[in-house]
């Protein structure tokens, strides 16, 4: 039986786009799981059409269309050519199998139920701003209750987000100031800078076998917020940002501009927060990135048709080593802008849909979470020291005096001694200091002229023993 580690913090798992079950009137509209893909494929066109967004106000929690997210799609799900995820069950079990947590339902738990492990299904069709605001309202309520009922007044939030769930989290943490209540954000293949795959679906549509999601996808605010924010569109040899171009096929420029503004809001908030020492020292983002998989990198506009490809955009010219990713998100996009120069980003050869279940990723995450719950500053050498004071020069006709202090230890806890030896060699003198009030004093008779090395240390050793301190002095002939 696994000895579960304590968990004082509140952990929340967020899925990616299409990763939450969508229901209306208690019936599933979207619940692709395991073999259930064929149930989606054979649904009537009218049922799929119900997922289409007519309007989307990011400041409104409910759209009034009766559609709500009820749970994460736990098991393996695959939409051919568009989306495949190896489920979130293993990610959840990493927490429940290894940590002493109280699971809860983030939406429906009573206000006074104390739980510290939640999953956050959300309406993946919508503006990520709206879902971030819902997340903030729920976290504010659940964290307050957990702190009060568990006694862990210093408990914080740990977010574990797959793909687009990382964008929801980032808006909550940065723009809505959620970082102040959070310890860390772990992201698995989050497109911080967007993905050309989203360009392809908006421009060219999505239709596989009996399933046509083209109209639905083009109506979704969230898909626009997955568009690349860098210059990824090749027009006559010059690269442009999507939001800067007119007449791209089937792409609404106003929606593209608003999507870019969404990312700019996050960037501005991050830049502002990085000036805050508390932000820099108490909160961290840990991106986990898949690499070495063939991944779309750009798109070319020719005769009104947009074609996505693995060709690198101009910003990455002659950098073929950066021209891969996890099959959905390019390598460069999976790293937040502010971490562009960091040397501790986590890369692993894995596909987008399997990052959250990759054994090495899970093992690293488990160890990181365990360490996060323990104050490692308590595991260190005691902060004790010896302070030494002596002159550089002494006459060969005068006594030699030294003063020392014990720092971090009461004087009675140890005795000090000095070892003195001529640099040129010779016998080693070992002399004891004498305690006088708050100092230790060593007075000795004259020494022959020469350069000497002195080492001052405690007479005995132990857990709180300070390191010896060393110095030089010279005795000169008068």
N, C-alpha and C positions, 0 to 999 in steps of 0.2 A: 504494500500500500504506500502510495506517494505521500510523503510528509509535506503538506501544503504550506507554502510560505505566507506570512501575513501580507495583506494588501490594504493600506490605509487610504489610497487614492481611489478616485472614481474613474473607471475605464469605459470608454464608449467606442464601439466599432461602427464605421460608416462604410456602406458599399459604394460601388461606382454607378455610373449611368446604367439604367435598366436593371439594377441589382436589387430593387425593392418590389415586393408584391403590390400591385395596384388593384383595388377593389372599388366597386360601385354597388350600392344597395346590398352589401354583403356577398356579392358574387365577384369572382376573380375576372379582371380584365387582362391582367398581365401576371402570370405566375409560371414562367418558364423554369422547369426544374427537372433534372434527370431526363426521362423519356417524354416529359410533358410538352416538348417542343411541338410535337405533332398536334396536340390539342390547340396550340396557338395557330398553327398553319391551317387547321380546318375550321377555325372560328369564322363566323360570317364577317364579311367586310365591314358591316355596320359596327360590330363589336370592336374591331381594331380602330375604326374611325373615331370611336368615343375617346381615344387617347389624344386626339388632336387638340391643340391649344388654340382657343379663339382669342384670348387676351391673357396678359400676365402682368399683374401689378406687384413689383417686388416688396412693396410695403404692406401687402395684404396676405394674411396667413391662409385664408381659404379662397379658392376661386369660385366657389358656389356651384361647381359642376358635379358634386357628389362623389368625386374620385378621391380616395385617400390611400396613403401607403400604410400597410399593416404589419409587414415583417420583412426581414431580409430573405432573399432567395438563397437558402442555405446550401443546396446541393449543386452539383455540376449543371451548368446551363450553357447552351450554345445556340446562337442565331447565325446560320452559315454566312460567312463573308463579312460579318459585322462584329459579332461579340461572342466571346466564349470565356467563361469563368469556371474555375474548378472549385466553386463553392466557398462559403465562409465558415463551414463547420469546423475545420481544423484550426482556424484562427481563434474561434470562440473557445474551443476545447483547450487550446494552449493556456487560456486564462483559467477556466473552470477546473482543469485537471491539476494545475500547479500552484494556484493561489487560493487562499481562503477568502472568497468573494460571495456577496449576496446578489444573485441576479434579480433583475426587475424589468418591468415594462415601462419604458421611458414616457409613454403617452398616458397609459391608463392606471398606473399605480396610484393608490391613495396618497394624498399630500404628506401624510405622516409615516409612510413606509420608508424605512431606511434601506437602501440598496446601493451597491457600488459597482455593478457591472450591467451595462445596458448596450443594446443595439439600437441604432438610429435609422430606421427605414424612412425614406423621404420621397416626395413626389419628384422623381428624377426628370420630369418634363420641364420643370419650372426654373426660373431665374435662381441661380445659386445664392443670391442675396436673400431671397425670401426664405429658403431653407436654413440659411445661417441664422436668420432672426428667430426662426422657430427653435433651432438648436439652442440659442442663447437663452430663450425664455425657459426651456426645459432644464437646461443645466443650472441656471440660477436657482430654480426651485429644488431640483434633486440634490445638488451639492450642499445647499444650506441644510436640508433635512439630514443628509448623511453626516455632515460635520456635527450637528447637534446630537443626533442619536448615537453615533459611534464613539463620540468623544475625541475624534481625530480633528481637532480644530484647525490643524494645518494641512488637511487633505486638499489635494488639487485634482485637476482633470488630466487624464492621459487619453489622447485621441489616437485611434488606429484606423487610418482611412485608405481605402482602395480607390485608385483612379480619380474620378471626379469628386468622390467624397473628400479628397484632400483640398479641393477648391472651396467646397462648403466650409470646411474646417478653417481654411486660411482667412476667409472673409470674417468668420466668427472671431478668430484669434486676433486679427490685425485691425480691421475696420471697426468691429464692434467691441474691441478691447478685451476680448476673452482671455488673452494671454495672462492677465493678472491673476486669474483663477486656475491657470493651467501649468502643468509641469513639462509636457512634451507632446509633439505631434509626430507620429510615425506615418509615413506615406508609402504606399506600394504602387509604383507606376503612375503617380499623379502628373498630369500634363500641365505643369506650372506655366509653360510657355505655349501650350496648345499642341494640337496634333493635325498634320495634313490629312489624316484619315477622315476627320470631320469635314474638311473641305470637299473631299471626294463624295461623301454621302449627300451633302447639301447640293452640290453642283450636278451630280449625275444620278441621284436617287438611289433607292434600295428596293430591289425586287428579286426574290429568290423563290423558285418554285411557286407555291400558292400564296406566298407572303409578300405583300407590297406595303412597305412602311414609308414610302417616299413622302406622301403628303403629311403624314404624322411627323416625321423627322424634321421636315422643313418648317414646321410650326413651332418647334420646341426652342425656347430661350436657351436652355442648357446646351444644346448642340452648338449654338453660336458661340457660347463661352468656352467651347473646346477648340475653337479655331486658333491657328498659330498667331502669336502677337508679334512675331518677327517678320522680316521680309522674305516670304516663302513663295511668292507667285511670280513666275517668269513671264514677262510680256516683252517680246522683241529683244530678249537678251538682258533686260533690266529687271531686277527683283523689287517687288513692292509688298507692303502690308495689305491684307485683304480689305481692311477698313478704309484704305486710301484709294481703292479702285472703283470705277463706275462700270456698270454693265457686265459684271461677272454673272455667268449663267445660273439662275435660280438662287442667287444669294442676295438677300435684302441688305443693302448698304447701311441703312439706319440701324438695323439689328446688329450688324457687324461692328459698327462704331460704338454702340452701347456695350457690346461684349468686350471690346478693347478697353472701354472706360472702366468696366468691372475690374479688369486686371490692373489698370492704372491706379484705382482706389487702393488696392492691396499694396502695390509697390510704394505708394506715397506713405501709407501707414507704417510699413516696415521701415522705411528710411527714417521716419520720425521716431519710431520706437528704438531704433538702434543707437540713438543718442542717450537712452535711458539705461543706466548701469544695472538696475534691477531686471530689466528685460534681458540684457545680455548675459546675466549670471544666473537667473532663476528659471528661464524657459529655453527650450531648444526644439529645433525642427530636425528630424532624422529622415532624409529621403532614401528610399530603397529602390534602386533602378535596375531594370533588366537590360542586358546588352547582348551583342553578337547575334541578334535576330534580324532578318531582313525587314526593314521598316520604311514606310513612305517618308520622304524628307521634304518634298516641294511639289509644286504643280505648275504646269505650263499652259498658258492661254493661247490657242491657235484657232483662228477662224471661228471664234465664239464658243469653242469647246475647251473645257478645263480638264487636263489630264494629269493625275497625280503620279509621281514616280519616286524612285529611290535616289534620284540625282540630288546632290547637295546644293543648297542655295548659296548665293555668292558670299554670304557672311562666313561660310565654312569652306571656302575655296581652298583646294590643296590640303584639306584635312580629312582624308578618307578614313582615318582612324576614329573620327567622330561620327561617321555616317552609318550608324546602326541604332539599335534601340531594343525594345521588347516586343516588336512586331506590331505595336499600336502606337506607342509613345516614343519619339526619338530620344536618344540618350541625352542630348542637350536640353530637352524640354523637361526631363524628369528631375532636374535640379533647380531649386529656387534661385532667383536672380542674385540674392544676397549671399548665396553659398557658392557662387561661381568660382571663387578662388580657394575654396576650402579643400583640404587634403584628406578629409575623413568621410567623404561621401561613400555610400555603400553600393557597389556594383556587383551584379551576379548574372551569369549567362542563364536567362530564363525568359519565358514568354509572359506577356502581360497578364494573362488569365491565371497563371500559376504562381505569381510572385508571393502572394499572401500565404501560400501553403508550402513554399519551397523549404525543405528541411534545414538547410544552412541558415536561411533567413529566420525561421522559427526558433532555431537554437540561439542565434545571436539576440533575437528579440527577448527570448526568455531570460537570458543572462542579464541583459540590460535592465529589464523590468525588476528582476530580483535586486540588483544593485541599487536601483532608484529608491527602493523602500528601506534602505539602510544608510545611516550617516557614516560614510567611509572616513570622514575626518576624525572619527573616534579611533580608527585603527591607524595609529601613527606613533612615532617615537615621542616621548614626552618633551614638551617645550622647555627644556632646561639648558642652562649654559653657564660657562665660567667667564667672567669679565676680568681682564688682567691689565694692570697699570705698572709700568716701569720706565726708567730713563733709558735713552739710547746709549749714553756715555757715562762711565764712572771713572774716577781717578783710582790708581792702584793703591793710594794711601787712605781711601775712605771706604766706609761700610757700603754694602749694596742692599738697597731696600726695594721690596716689591709689595704691591697691594692687589688683592683679588676679591671678587664678589661671586657668590652663588646666585644665579638667576633662576627663578622657578622652583627653588627648593629652600626650605628653612635651613639656616646654617647648621643646625644640630643634626641634620639628616646625613651629613657627609663631612669628611675631613679632607683638606687639600694638601698636596705635596708638590714640590718642584724638583724636576730632574734637570741638572745643568751640566753641560759638557762643552769643552772647547771645540770649535769647528775643526781645528787641526787635529783633533783626536785627544786621547788621554782618558783618565778615569772619569766615571760618571758620579756626580754628587747628587745625593737624594736627601732633600731637606723638607721638613714639615713647616707649614704655615701655622700661625697661632691666631685663633679667633679673638678679635677685639671689637666689641659692640657689633656693628653690622658689616664688618670687613674682616678679611683674613690678611695678616701681615707676616712677611718673611724678611728678617734682617740677618745678614751674614757678614762675616769678616771679609777683609779684602781678598781679591783674587789677583793672580798674576795677569799682566797685561795680555790682551788677546781678544779675539772675537768668540762669543759664546752663543750657544743655542739653549733655550730654556723651554721645557714642556711642563705645563701645570695641569694636574688632573686630580680626580678624587682618589682617596686611598683605597676605596672598595668599589666594586662594580655591581650593577643591578639594573632593574627595569628603567629606573629614572636617572641613570648615570648620564651626566652631560659629556659631550665630546671634549677631549683634551684641547687645550689652546696652546699655541706655539708663538715664540717671538725670538728676536735676536737682540743682543746688547754687546757693547764693547768696553773693555777696561783699557785705559791708556796710561802710559808711564808719565808721572808728573815731571 
